[in-house]
Amino acid sequence: MDSLGKRLQAERKRLGLGQEEFAGLAGLTRTAQSLYERDQRHPDTAYLQAIAAAGVDIQYVVTGMRASPAAALSAEEAALLDNYRNADKQGRESLDNVSKALAEVKAKETSRDKKRG
């Protein structure tokens, strides 16, 4: 299992933030964030509360187990899911068709690349 620091780094990257920006969420420096991510220091509860407010899955950071599958979504994935849930039946059908078509294109590209490589 990954360390607390590695899981913290994974959550930071999932949110698309650099160390300095992520540390700023809790009023810390990039150096402090780096120490946390290298397991040379452990975060306190005030830090964990601050990053939780920014969307970090604290249960995952502390235990290695996701609070829910949705917690692993990037901001873009969560927005797409939200759009789907807020669409009417016709809109959801359209989103389904577009996503299936895009997945098929990607699968064909992957298959073609494997044959070449």
Secondary structure, 3 states (H helix, E strand, C coil): CCCHHHHHHHHHHHCCCCHHHHHHCCCCCHHHHHHHHCCCCCCCHHHHHHHHHCCCCHHHHHHCCCCCHHHHCCHHHHHHHHHHHHCCHHHHHHHHHHHHHHHHHHHHHHHHHHHHC
